[in-house]
Amino acid sequence: MQEMTKEHTFRRYDGDLKKLHGMVLDMGEVVIQQIKGALETLTSPSAALVEEVRKREFTVDRMEVEADAEISRLIARYSPVGSDLRVVISVSKSVTD
């Protein structure tokens, strides 16, 4: 009976790590849009484009907060150690830097 619980826990942990990975990838896509928009404003200044980039910044900030919360939840729920902890911490560093 205990083996089934451990297996389920690890599957759930893997699923939660995949969710976190997806969150970070989604945030990366928005950041790329931010960079493209910022570069575009350098070549053809537009108040509308600047405002669009500024609005998207709130999206990136929200996504960062959500990813941080997910990281905290993963650490609290699973108490990862070793390589698992290194994965979670490295994601945390990439989100906040």
Buried (B, 14 or more C-beta within 10 A) or exposed (E): EEEEEEEEEEEEBEEBBEEBEEBBEBBBEBBEBBEEBEEBBEEEEEEEBBEBBEEBEEBBEEBBEBBEEBBEEBBEEBEBEEEBBEBBEEBBEEBEE
